[in-house]
Amino acid sequence: MFSLKQPVRERLTVYYDEDGPRQSGGFGFGNNLAHGAVLFTAPVAGSLEAVSTFFLYDSLDYTIELYSGADSGKMRCPVTRQGGSLQERGWRTLPLETPVYLEAGDTIVAVIGYTSKGYDDESPVPYDATGRPEGRSYVSFAGLGRFEPFDHDISIRAVIRPGNQAQTGGINLGPGLETAAGALDFGRTFTGEVYTLPLPLYNPGYRELALKALETAGSGFTILPVQPWIGCGETLEALLRFDPLVPGPAAGQLIVRPLAVDPPALSAQLNAEVEGWSVRYDSSEVPAAYDVFTESAHGAVEFRLPEGGLLTGVRTYLPRDSMRLELTVWAEKIGGGGHCRIAGSESDTLIEKAGWHQIFLPRPVRIDSTDSFIADILYATPGRTYSLLVPVDTLRESAFPSYYNLRTDDSWLQSRHPVAIHALFFYPDSYSGPVVHKKASAALRRTSLEFDSLELGMAAAGGFWLINSGSSALKAGITVKTDDDSVLFTPGRDSLTVGCEDSVYLELGCLALSPGIHTGVLEIRTSDSDRPLLRMGLSAEAGRFVLARDEQGHTATAGFNDSLAYGAVVFGAPWSGTLERVRLYLNKPNQRAALAVFRSVGEGPVWTDSAAGLPDTIIPSSGWHDLALPKALAFAAGDSFAVLVRLVSADFYPLAIDHRGVPSGASWAAHAAQGPWEKLSYDLNLRAVLETARAGRFPVAGRTLGSAGQPLGGARLSLVSGERNYRAESDSSGNFSFGAVAEGTYSLSAELEGYRFAGAIVAVQGGAVSSLALTGRRFSAGDLDGSGRVDIFDLIAMLQVLAGRTALNGTEDLDGSGRLDIFDLLELLRILSE
């Protein structure tokens, strides 16, 4: 049987220069360097293993470059590159170091750079001068940039080994799809904001990749439109968008589907954490920026909130790369800029890329409803002066105040347009850590106020400074409590308002109604707290009392139509004391006065038992005068005595009287010492000044210490004995002192949040008491009953306090708000759950 077996062609040469190269010379640019390129179409599937070309000169260097395509004279998608040298003229087949697999119909461009070494060898590119041109040849001088079409076919040929890729091997010229991001995390996000992230999609292949679709799954995740292809070796940046909607973690997926089956679809995981919401006054457009002509400037926005929240940071727009931002939160604007700093970023932050960025505070700030604050950002480009720094939204007018300045040391200017700063707030249940309170922080320059050497019935005045070093205005009421009814402490006002970083002087009046030492306390309270914000110990020591019958004081003069007159007033002592002085009113200058004191008064009246006297004394001025007796006279409570005065003046009526008050019937007058004495229907301006026996008063001092011996400042101390209650507060070193404490035995106690102190008995007798030490034991948050642990009994104690069945002891304010409410109960439940 006869059969014919076709020979198998192991290699196939594809060429377009059918007549071969022109032997007399090639193409060149008048130089020894030139590049020729031929676009090949594979007639069959196989591996491109070699390139053949004709070398016109004996000594040549060459480079071979393969590209998967060309566009408008530019080579695209480099595949391989190699080079070498030849010493002989003629055809040469040059094996490829890296073969390339081609499907039937695939195109590839072979570029050969010819560099001749001879002086006159200026036309090194071989071409077919007689054959019909196919329009597949291009030439370039250096092989860089654009290749120009050539009118002839260049003698470059492709050598292909037919077969599939498994048989022949070689680089696959198909497209690819890769991304460096297997997952994209938008991080901390807030409703009301829009977040974008770039997703780089890379085509590592040698053909253009056509995209069928880019899809996202998951609430709030979308992808912005992109071009539907990726060039070979190129990267396409897709922009993903996230609109936060629901609090908590958010998850989604991005799927990139190529048009062809190969390469397969690519997916990436999308994640975000929705922590809160934002407040903004600008539009959603990309803002412009103010001209500031400096390397730094401030932009600020005043936020006014209808409801409270936890401010955790801000979001703003950077008009330039490599900017530094520093955030400060102010309570208000006074004068040229921010006033009363609430919080701020720990340091300035370098942001490398322009666009929207978030800055967070080390701790969130609690902002109450209807409150306001100012977010101030320093925008800086250190070392460089730019004109555009502060972002503003020029599409709308400012609804709330926005500010900027031209230089950081300038006063703020109010902006016509809103500055692009957004306030970011936590959801209440997304944060449970420590917070900064926007609140007043008041302090007193002194912890006690003493009124010494008071005269009964005579008002005295004192005062003290209150300083608000906090970040909010202090609005509070003032109340005074006395420990007995024999003294009146009267504040100059019953309420106060002190701006942040400001101070006020508070006046306090004191009126003692009985001799002795009286104590009280002044408390400053805010309306939202069950405990006093500040308290000051008050004490008054009254040792002098004045006996008087002339309740209306001096109103007229009287006498016997002569320059001489005698007057007498009978007194009864309500308290024990010593008569040391007599007070009288002289209605004329240069009067002569003489005094006498009698311990008993008989019928008539008859003055007996003379106790003391004062000879004639000329007093040069009119008015009230205190005349000291040569010796003090002691009287017991209930004793009566009479004070007699002899007055001589230059004219008539030397006696000063009160004719408007109700007459006491205890005033008498006579023209001579022996009488007769006439009972007056008015009272003389003649008074007795007595001093009570004063108890010894001595300082009491000590320290408040922790269990390890460390000083405990801010402890409130009480020193109590009967109706006397002295108050003090320990300083930062734990030192405390009570300035002047009457002799007696006292109970000393101390209060400090988070500590419990054991009391002490203090005896003050004959001298100062010092070196007292009160030790406080730390108790855990929530340990309301002082058992040393937090358990169900503390919960019962909290419920009893909330129900009003037991009093506060200072341990119940677990959230540090300054008041006891349902949030303290929730905090205790949280502690118990842990």
C-alpha positions in Angstrom: 0.0 0.0 0.0 1.4 3.3 -1.0 1.2 6.3 1.4 2.6 9.8 1.6 3.9 11.2 4.8 4.2 15.0 5.0 7.3 16.2 6.7 6.7 18.1 10.0 8.1 21.6 9.9 9.9 22.3 13.1 10.3 26.0 12.5 8.5 28.5 10.4 9.9 31.8 9.2 7.6 34.7 8.8 8.9 37.6 6.6 7.7 40.4 4.4 10.9 41.3 2.4 10.2 38.8 -0.3 13.1 40.0 -2.6 15.6 40.1 0.3 17.8 43.0 1.4 19.3 45.5 -1.0 22.9 44.5 -1.2 24.3 47.9 -2.1 23.3 49.5 1.1 20.6 50.0 3.7 18.7 52.9 5.4 20.3 55.3 7.9 20.1 58.8 9.3 23.6 59.9 8.3 24.9 58.3 11.4 26.2 54.8 12.4 23.0 54.2 14.6 19.5 53.4 13.4 16.5 51.3 14.4 14.3 49.2 12.3 11.0 47.6 13.4 8.6 45.1 11.8 5.1 44.3 12.9 4.5 40.5 12.7 1.2 38.6 12.6 1.6 34.9 13.7 0.0 32.6 11.0 -0.1 29.7 13.4 0.2 29.2 17.1 3.7 28.6 18.3 6.7 30.0 20.0 8.8 32.8 18.6 12.3 31.5 19.2 14.5 33.6 17.0 14.8 36.7 14.9 16.7 36.8 11.6 18.2 39.9 9.9 20.8 40.9 7.4 23.9 42.7 8.6 25.2 45.0 6.0 28.6 45.7 7.5 31.4 43.5 8.8 31.4 44.8 12.4 28.1 45.7 14.1 26.5 45.9 17.5 22.8 45.1 17.8 19.9 45.1 20.3 16.7 43.1 19.9 13.5 44.4 21.6 10.1 42.8 21.3 6.9 44.7 21.9 3.4 43.3 22.0 2.0 46.3 20.1 2.5 49.7 18.6 0.2 52.8 18.7 0.7 55.9 16.6 4.4 55.1 16.1 5.1 54.4 19.8 6.1 50.9 20.9 3.9 49.5 23.6 4.3 46.8 26.2 7.9 45.7 26.1 8.3 41.9 26.2 12.0 41.1 26.0 15.3 42.8 25.3 18.8 41.5 24.5 21.9 42.5 22.5 25.2 41.3 21.0 27.9 41.9 18.3 28.8 40.4 14.9 32.0 40.6 12.9 30.8 39.3 9.5 28.4 40.6 6.9 25.3 38.5 5.9 22.2 36.8 7.3 22.2 35.8 10.9 19.5 34.0 12.9 19.6 35.3 16.5 18.0 33.0 19.1 15.9 34.7 21.7 17.0 34.3 25.3 13.3 34.3 26.3 11.0 32.8 23.7 7.5 34.3 23.3 4.4 32.2 22.7 1.9 33.5 20.1 -1.6 32.4 19.3 -2.5 32.4 15.6 -3.3 36.0 14.7 -1.3 37.5 17.5 0.9 40.4 16.7 4.3 41.3 17.9 6.8 44.0 17.0 10.5 43.1 16.6 12.8 46.1 16.9 16.5 45.8 16.1 18.9 48.6 16.8 22.0 48.6 14.4 25.2 50.3 15.4 27.9 50.1 12.8 31.6 50.6 13.8 33.0 51.7 10.4 33.5 55.4 9.8 31.4 55.6 6.6 28.9 52.9 7.6 25.9 55.3 7.9 23.1 53.1 6.5 22.9 50.0 8.7 19.1 49.1 8.4 18.6 46.4 5.7 15.5 46.6 3.5 13.9 45.2 0.4 14.1 47.9 -2.3 12.2 46.0 -5.0 9.4 44.0 -3.4 5.8 45.2 -2.8 5.8 46.9 0.6 3.4 45.5 3.3 3.3 48.7 5.4 4.6 46.8 8.5 8.0 48.5 8.7 9.1 51.5 10.8 12.3 53.3 11.4 13.8 55.4 14.2 17.1 57.0 14.9 17.7 56.1 18.6 14.7 53.9 19.1 13.2 56.4 21.6 9.9 58.1 21.2 8.1 57.9 17.9 8.9 55.4 15.0 8.1 56.6 11.5 6.5 54.4 8.9 9.0 53.1 6.3 8.2 52.9 2.6 9.9 49.5 2.2 9.9 46.2 4.0 12.8 45.9 6.4 14.7 42.6 6.4 13.8 41.4 9.8 12.2 38.0 10.0 10.5 36.0 12.8 11.3 32.3 13.4 8.4 30.4 15.0 8.2 26.9 16.3 4.6 25.7 15.7 2.6 24.0 18.5 0.7 24.8 21.7 2.3 26.5 24.7 2.7 23.2 26.5 4.8 21.9 23.6 6.8 25.0 22.8 6.9 27.1 26.0 7.5 30.8 26.0 6.1 33.9 27.5 2.3 34.2 27.3 1.3 37.6 25.8 -2.1 37.6 27.4 -3.2 40.4 29.8 -3.1 40.1 33.7 -4.8 41.6 36.7 -3.3 42.2 40.0 -3.7 44.6 43.0 -1.5 45.2 45.9 -4.5 45.6 48.2 -6.2 42.4 49.2 -8.3 44.4 51.7 -9.2 48.0 51.9 -10.0 49.5 55.3 -11.6 52.9 55.5 -10.8 53.0 59.2 -12.8 55.3 61.5 -15.7 56.9 59.8 -18.6 59.2 60.7 -22.1 59.6 59.2 -22.5 62.8 57.3 -19.0 62.4 55.7 -18.0 60.8 52.4 -14.8 58.7 52.4 -12.8 57.6 49.3 -9.9 55.1 48.9 -7.9 54.5 45.8 -7.6 50.8 44.6 -4.7 50.4 42.2 -5.4 47.7 39.5 -2.3 46.6 37.6 -2.1 44.7 34.3 1.3 42.8 34.5 0.6 41.2 31.1 1.5 42.1 27.5 -1.9 42.8 26.1 -4.6 45.4 27.0 -7.0 44.2 29.6 -10.7 44.9 28.9 -12.9 45.2 32.0 -16.4 44.0 32.0 -17.5 45.4 35.4 -16.4 46.7 38.7 -18.9 45.8 41.4 -19.3 46.4 45.1 -21.4 44.6 47.7 -22.2 45.9 51.2 -24.2 48.8 52.5 -22.6 52.2 51.8 -19.8 51.0 49.5 -19.8 52.1 45.9 -17.2 52.5 43.1 -16.8 55.6 41.0 -16.8 55.2 37.2 -13.5 54.3 35.6 -12.3 53.6 32.0 -13.1 50.0 30.9 -9.6 48.9 30.1 -6.1 48.7 31.5 -3.1 49.0 29.2 -0.3 46.4 29.3 2.1 47.2 32.1 -0.1 50.0 33.3 -2.0 50.7 36.5 -5.6 51.9 36.7 -6.6 53.6 39.9 -10.2 52.9 40.8 -11.8 55.1 43.4 -13.9 53.5 46.1 -16.5 55.5 48.1 -18.0 54.8 51.5 -21.1 56.6 52.8 -21.4 55.7 56.5 -25.0 54.8 57.4 -25.3 52.4 60.3 -23.3 52.5 63.5 -20.7 49.8 64.1 -18.5 47.7 61.8 -19.3 47.8 58.0 -18.1 45.1 55.6 -18.3 44.7 51.8 -16.5 43.3 48.8 -15.2 44.7 45.5 -15.2 42.4 42.5 -13.3 43.3 39.3 -14.5 41.3 36.3 -12.4 41.2 33.1 -14.2 40.9 29.8 -12.4 37.6 28.9 -12.3 34.5 31.0 -8.5 34.8 31.5 -7.4 36.4 33.7 -10.0 35.5 36.4 -12.0 38.0 38.4 -10.3 39.8 41.3 -11.9 40.5 44.6 -10.9 42.7 47.6 -12.4 42.9 51.1 -13.8 46.3 52.2 -14.0 47.3 55.8 -15.0 50.4 57.9 -15.9 51.3 61.4 -18.8 53.8 61.8 -18.0 55.4 65.2 -20.3 58.5 65.2 -21.6 61.4 63.3 -20.3 64.7 62.0 -21.4 68.3 62.1 -20.5 70.5 59.2 -21.5 73.9 57.8 -19.9 73.8 54.4 -21.1 72.0 51.3 -19.9 68.7 49.9 -17.8 70.3 47.2 -14.1 70.4 47.3 -13.3 73.7 49.0 -11.1 76.5 47.7 -8.4 78.1 49.9 -7.6 81.6 51.3 -4.6 83.5 50.2 -2.4 83.9 53.2 1.1 84.4 51.8 2.9 82.7 54.7 4.0 79.3 55.8 1.2 78.9 58.4 -2.3 80.3 59.3 -5.3 79.4 61.4 -8.8 78.4 60.3 -11.5 78.1 62.9 -15.2 77.3 63.1 -17.6 77.9 66.0 -20.0 74.9 66.5 -23.3 75.3 68.2 -25.0 72.1 69.1 -28.7 71.4 69.6 -27.7 68.2 71.4 -24.7 67.1 73.3 -22.1 64.5 72.4 -18.5 63.4 72.7 -16.2 65.4 70.4 -13.4 63.1 69.3 -11.8 65.1 66.5 -12.3 67.0 63.3 -12.1 66.5 59.5 -10.7 69.1 57.2 -9.4 69.6 53.7 -5.7 70.1 52.8 -5.2 72.1 49.6 -1.5 71.0 49.4 0.8 68.0 49.9 3.1 67.8 52.9 1.2 70.0 55.3 1.3 70.0 59.1 -1.9 70.3 61.1 -2.4 71.1 64.8 -5.9 71.1 66.4 -7.0 73.2 69.4 -10.5 73.2 70.8 -11.5 76.5 72.5 -14.5 77.3 74.7 -15.0 80.7 73.1 -13.5 83.5 71.1 -12.6 86.7 73.0 -10.6 89.5 71.5 -8.2 88.4 68.8 -8.6 84.6 69.0 -9.5 81.5 70.9 -10.1 81.7 74.7 -10.2 79.0 77.3 -8.5 75.9 75.8 -10.4 72.7 76.3 -8.2 70.2 74.5 -5.9 69.8 71.6 -3.9 67.3 69.5 -0.8 66.1 71.2 1.5 67.5 68.5 1.3 68.7 65.0 0.6 66.0 62.4 2.4 65.7 59.0 0.0 64.9 56.2 1.7 63.9 53.0 -1.2 64.1 50.5 -3.7 66.8 49.8 -7.4 66.0 50.3 -9.7 65.3 53.3 -8.1 64.1 56.5 -9.1 63.5 60.1 -7.3 64.6 63.3 -8.3 63.0 66.6 -8.0 64.3 70.2 -6.1 62.2 72.8 -9.4 62.0 74.7 -12.9 63.0 73.6 -14.5 66.1 75.0 -18.0 66.0 76.4 -20.1 68.8 75.0 -23.4 69.4 76.6 -26.6 70.2 74.6 -27.0 73.9 73.5 -23.3 74.4 74.2 -20.7 75.7 71.8 -17.0 75.4 71.1 -14.5 76.5 68.5 -12.3 74.0 66.5 -9.1 75.8 65.5 -6.6 74.3 63.1 -3.1 75.6 62.4 -2.4 74.8 58.7 1.4 74.9 58.1 3.9 74.1 55.3 7.1 74.5 57.4 10.0 76.2 55.5 7.8 77.0 52.5 5.6 80.0 51.9 2.4 79.3 50.0 -0.5 81.5 49.2 -3.3 78.9 49.7 -3.5 77.2 53.1 -6.9 77.6 54.8 -9.8 75.7 53.1 -13.1 77.5 52.6 -16.3 76.8 50.8 -16.9 79.7 48.5 -20.2 78.3 47.3 -22.2 79.3 50.4 -22.3 82.0 53.0 -21.4 81.3 56.6 -24.4 80.3 58.7 -22.2 80.0 61.9 -19.1 82.0 62.6 -15.9 80.9 60.8 -12.5 82.6 61.2 -9.1 82.7 59.6 -6.0 84.8 59.9 -3.3 85.9 57.5 -0.4 85.1 59.9 -0.5 83.0 63.0 0.2 86.0 65.2 -2.6 88.0 63.7 -6.1 88.4 65.2 -8.7 86.2 63.7 -10.9 87.6 61.0 -14.5 86.5 60.5 -14.8 84.7 57.2 -17.6 85.4 54.8 -17.6 81.7 53.8 -17.5 78.6 56.0 -14.0 77.2 56.7 -14.0 73.5 55.8 -13.7 72.0 59.3 -16.1 69.3 60.4 -16.7 68.2 64.0 -16.6 64.5 64.6 -18.7 63.0 67.5 -18.8 59.5 69.0 -22.0 57.6 69.3 -22.8 57.2 73.1 -22.3 53.5 73.1 -19.1 53.4 70.9 -16.8 54.8 73.6 -16.4 54.0 77.3 -13.0 55.4 78.1 -12.0 58.6 79.9 -13.2 61.9 78.6 -12.4 65.6 79.0 -15.3 67.7 80.4 -16.0 71.1 79.0 -16.7 72.6 82.4 -15.7 75.2 84.9 -12.8 74.5 87.2 -13.2 76.8 90.2 -10.8 77.4 93.0 -10.6 79.8 96.0 -7.5 81.7 96.9 -8.2 80.8 100.5 -10.2 78.0 102.3 -11.4 80.0 105.3 -12.5 83.5 106.2 -12.1 84.8 109.7 -13.7 87.9 111.2 -11.8 88.9 114.4 -12.4 91.3 117.2 -16.0 92.1 116.2 -18.3 94.4 118.0 -21.8 93.1 118.6 -24.4 94.7 116.4 -21.7 96.3 114.1 -21.5 94.9 110.6 -18.1 93.9 109.3 -17.1 93.0 105.8 -14.6 90.7 104.2 -14.1 88.9 100.9 -12.1 86.5 98.8 -11.2 85.8 95.2 -12.8 82.9 93.2 -10.8 81.8 90.1 -12.3 79.9 87.2 -9.4 78.2 85.4 -11.7 75.8 83.5 -12.9 75.8 80.0 -16.5 76.8 80.6 -18.3 79.7 82.3 -19.2 79.0 85.9 -22.8 79.7 86.9 -23.5 78.9 90.5 -25.5 79.9 93.5 -24.1 81.0 96.8 -25.5 79.8 100.2 -24.4 80.4 103.7 -25.1 78.1 106.7 -24.3 79.1 110.3 -23.7 76.7 113.1 -25.7 78.8 115.6 -28.3 81.7 115.5 -26.0 84.3 117.1 -24.3 85.4 113.9 -25.3 86.4 110.4 -23.0 85.8 107.4 -24.4 87.7 104.4 -23.0 87.2 100.9 -22.9 90.2 98.6 -24.8 88.2 96.0 -26.7 84.9 95.9 -25.5 83.8 92.5 -22.5 84.4 90.2 -21.3 84.0 86.7 -17.6 83.7 86.1 -16.2 83.3 82.6 -13.6 80.7 81.8 -10.0 81.8 82.8 -11.5 84.7 84.7 -12.0 85.6 88.4 -14.4 87.5 90.6 -14.2 89.0 94.1 -16.9 87.9 96.4 -17.9 90.1 99.4 -19.3 88.8 102.6 -20.8 90.7 105.5 -20.8 89.5 109.1 -23.0 90.6 112.1 -22.5 89.0 115.5 -25.5 89.0 117.8 -23.8 87.6 120.9 -20.3 87.4 122.3 -18.1 84.4 121.6 -16.8 82.4 118.6 -19.3 81.5 115.8 -18.7 79.4 112.8 -20.4 78.7 109.5 -19.8 77.6 105.9 -20.2 79.3 102.5 -21.0 76.9 99.7 -21.0 77.5 96.0 -23.2 75.1 94.1 -24.1 74.5 90.5 -27.6 73.6 89.6 -26.7 70.2 88.1 -24.7 68.8 91.1 -25.9 67.4 94.4 -22.6 68.3 96.1 -21.1 71.7 96.6 -18.5 72.8 94.1 -16.6 74.8 96.6 -17.0 75.6 100.3 -15.3 78.0 102.6 -15.1 77.8 106.4 -16.4 81.0 108.2 -15.6 82.0 111.7 -16.4 85.2 113.7 -15.0 86.1 117.1 -17.1 88.8 118.9 -15.7 90.1 122.2 -17.0 93.6 122.4 -20.5 94.7 123.0 -21.9 98.2 123.4 -24.8 99.1 125.8 -26.8 102.0 124.4 -30.2 103.6 125.0 -30.1 106.0 122.1 -31.4 103.8 119.4 -31.5 106.5 116.8 -28.1 108.0 117.6 -27.5 111.7 117.8 -30.4 113.8 116.7 -30.4 117.0 118.8 -28.9 118.9 121.8 -30.2 119.8 125.3 -29.2 121.5 128.5 -30.2 124.0 131.2 -29.8 127.3 129.4 -26.2 127.2 130.6 -22.8 125.9 129.4 -22.7 123.3 132.2 -24.8 120.1 132.4 -24.7 116.7 134.0 -26.1 113.5 132.4 -26.4 109.9 133.5 -27.6 106.7 131.9 -28.4 103.5 133.8 -27.3 100.2 132.0 -28.0 96.5 132.6 -25.3 94.0 131.4 -26.8 91.2 129.3 -23.5 89.3 129.3 -20.5 89.1 131.6 -17.8 91.5 130.6 -15.5 94.3 131.7 -16.3 98.0 131.2 -13.2 99.6 129.7 -14.5 102.6 127.8 -17.3 105.0 127.6 -18.5 106.3 124.3 -20.2 109.7 124.0 -21.2 112.2 121.4 -20.0 115.8 121.6 -22.0 118.3 119.6 -19.4 121.0 119.8 -15.6 121.1 119.6 -13.4 122.0 122.6 -15.8 120.7 125.2 -14.7 119.6 128.7 -15.9 116.2 129.8 -15.5 114.2 133.1 -16.8 110.7 133.8 -17.9 108.6 136.8 -19.1 105.1 137.1 -21.4 103.9 139.9 -22.2 100.3 140.6 -25.6 101.0 142.2 -28.4 103.4 141.9 -30.7 104.3 144.7 -34.1 106.1 144.8 -34.1 109.7 143.8 -31.9 108.7 142.0 -28.9 108.5 144.2 -25.6 107.3 142.7 -23.6 105.1 145.0 -20.7 102.8 145.1 -18.4 104.8 142.9 -16.2 102.5 140.9 -14.1 104.6 138.6 -13.8 108.1 137.3 -12.1 110.3 134.7 -11.2 113.8 135.4 -11.9 116.8 133.2 -10.6 116.4 129.7 -10.7 118.9 126.9 -11.8 117.2 123.6 -11.0 119.3 120.6 -13.4 117.9 118.0 -17.1 117.2 117.9 -18.6 113.7 117.1 -18.3 110.3 118.8 -15.4 109.7 121.1 -14.3 106.7 123.2 -12.9 107.7 126.6 -10.9 105.0 128.3 -11.4 104.5 132.0 -8.3 104.3 134.2 -9.2 100.8 135.2 -11.5 98.1 133.8 -14.6 97.2 135.8 -16.0 93.7 135.7 -19.7 93.1 135.6 -21.7 89.8 135.6 -24.6 89.1 133.4 -27.6 91.0 134.9 -25.6 93.6 136.8 -26.7 97.2 136.5 -24.6 100.3 136.8 -24.7 104.0 135.9 -22.4 106.2 133.9 -22.4 109.9 134.7 -20.9 112.6 132.6 -20.2 116.3 133.3 -20.0 118.5 130.2 -18.9 122.1 129.8 -19.1 124.0 126.5 -18.6 127.5 125.3 -22.3 128.1 124.9 -25.6 126.6 125.9 -26.9 123.1 125.6 -23.9 120.8 125.9 -25.8 117.5 126.1 -26.2 115.4 122.9 -29.5 113.5 122.7 -31.7 111.2 120.7 -35.1 112.7 120.7 -36.6 110.5 117.9 -36.2 107.1 119.4 -38.6 105.6 122.0 -37.3 106.9 125.4 -36.0 104.2 127.7 -36.6 106.0 131.0 -33.0 105.3 131.9 -31.5 108.7 131.0 -31.2 111.6 133.6 -29.9 115.1 133.6 -29.1 117.7 136.3 -27.6 121.2 136.5 -25.4 120.2 139.4 -23.9 116.9 140.6 -26.0 116.8 143.8 -29.2 117.3 141.8 -32.0 117.5 141.6 -31.9 114.8 138.8 -34.6 114.9 136.1 -35.7 111.8 134.2 -35.6 112.6 130.5 -38.3 111.9 127.9 -35.5 111.2 125.5 -32.1 109.4 125.7 -28.6 110.7 126.0 -25.9 109.9 123.5 -23.9 108.1 126.2 -22.9 104.4 125.9 -20.9 101.8 127.7 -18.3 99.6 125.8 -17.6 96.2 127.4 -15.3 93.4 126.5 -16.0 89.8 127.2 -13.4 87.3 128.5 -11.9 85.8 125.4 -11.0 82.1 125.2 -7.5 81.3 124.0 -7.3 80.8 120.2 -4.6 78.7 118.7 -3.7 77.4 115.2 -4.3 73.7 114.4 -2.3 72.2 111.5 -1.4 68.8 110.0 -1.3 66.8 106.8 -3.5 64.4 104.8 -1.6 61.4 103.6 -2.3 58.2 101.6 -1.7 54.7 102.9 1.8 54.8 101.4 2.6 58.1 103.0 2.1 60.1 99.9 0.5 63.6 100.3 -3.2 63.9 99.4 -4.3 67.4 98.3 -7.8 68.7 98.0 -9.2 67.0 101.1 -11.9 68.9 102.8 -11.5 68.9 106.6 -13.9 69.8 109.5 -13.0 70.5 113.1 -16.2 70.2 115.1 -17.1 70.9 118.7 -20.7 71.5 119.6 -21.9 74.3 117.4 -18.4 75.3 116.3 -17.3 73.8 113.0 -14.0 75.0 111.5 -13.4 74.1 107.9 -10.2 73.9 105.8 -8.8 72.2 102.7 -5.4 70.5 102.2 -3.0 71.9 99.6 -1.1 69.9 96.9 1.4 68.8 99.5 -1.3 67.6 101.8 -0.8 70.4 104.3 -3.9 71.9 106.1 -4.3 74.5 108.8 -7.0 76.1 110.9 -5.9 79.7 111.6 -7.4 80.4 115.1 -9.3 77.7 117.0 -10.9 78.3 120.4 -9.8 76.1 123.2 -11.7 72.9 123.5 -12.0 69.3 122.4 -12.8 68.7 118.7 -13.5 65.9 116.3 -11.4 66.2 113.1 -12.6 64.5 109.9 -11.7 64.7 106.2 -13.3 64.0 102.8 -11.6 63.3 99.5 -13.1 61.6 96.5 -11.8 58.1 96.2 -10.5 57.9 99.8 -11.9 57.2 103.2 -10.2 58.8 106.3 -10.3 57.7 109.9 -11.2 60.6 112.1 -9.2 62.0 115.1 -9.9 63.7 118.4 -8.0 67.0 118.8 -7.6 68.8 122.1 -6.8 72.6 121.8 -5.6 73.8 125.2 -3.1 76.6 125.9 -1.1 76.4 122.7 -0.9 75.5 119.0 -1.6 71.9 117.7 0.6 70.7 114.9 1.8 67.6 113.2 -1.6 66.0 112.9 -1.8 63.3 110.3 -5.0 61.9 108.7 -4.5 58.8 106.6 -6.8 58.1 103.7 -7.4 54.6 102.3 -8.1 54.3 98.6 -11.3 52.6 97.6 -12.2 51.1 94.3 -14.6 52.9 92.0 -18.1 51.6 92.8 -17.1 50.5 96.4 -19.9 52.6 97.9 -20.0 50.8 101.3 -16.3 50.8 101.9 -16.0 47.0 102.0 -12.9 47.0 99.8 -14.7 45.2 96.9 -17.5 46.0 94.5 -20.5 43.7 94.9 -24.3 43.6 95.0 -24.3 45.5 98.3 -22.8 48.5 96.5 -25.6 48.3 94.0 -28.2 48.3 96.8 -26.4 51.4 98.3 -26.6 53.2 95.0 -30.3 52.5 94.6 -30.9 53.7 98.2 -29.1 57.0 97.4 -31.0 57.5 94.1 -34.3 56.9 96.0 -33.3 59.5 98.5 -33.3 57.1 101.4 -29.7 57.6 102.4 -27.4 60.7 102.0 -24.5 61.1 99.6 -21.1 60.3 100.9 -19.0 61.4 97.9 -18.4 58.0 96.4 -21.4 57.8 94.1 -20.3 60.1 91.2 -18.7 57.3 89.2 -18.7 59.1 85.8 -17.1 62.3 87.1 -20.0 64.5 85.9 -20.4 66.3 89.3 -23.9 65.0 89.9 -25.6 61.7 90.8 -27.9 60.4 88.1 -28.9 57.3 86.1 -25.5 57.3 84.3 -23.7 56.6 87.6 -26.0 53.6 88.1 -25.1 52.4 84.6 -21.4 52.8 85.3 -21.8 50.8 88.5 -23.5 48.0 86.5 -20.7 48.1 84.0 -18.1 47.7 86.8 -20.0 44.8 88.2 -20.2 43.1 84.9 -16.4 43.2 84.6 
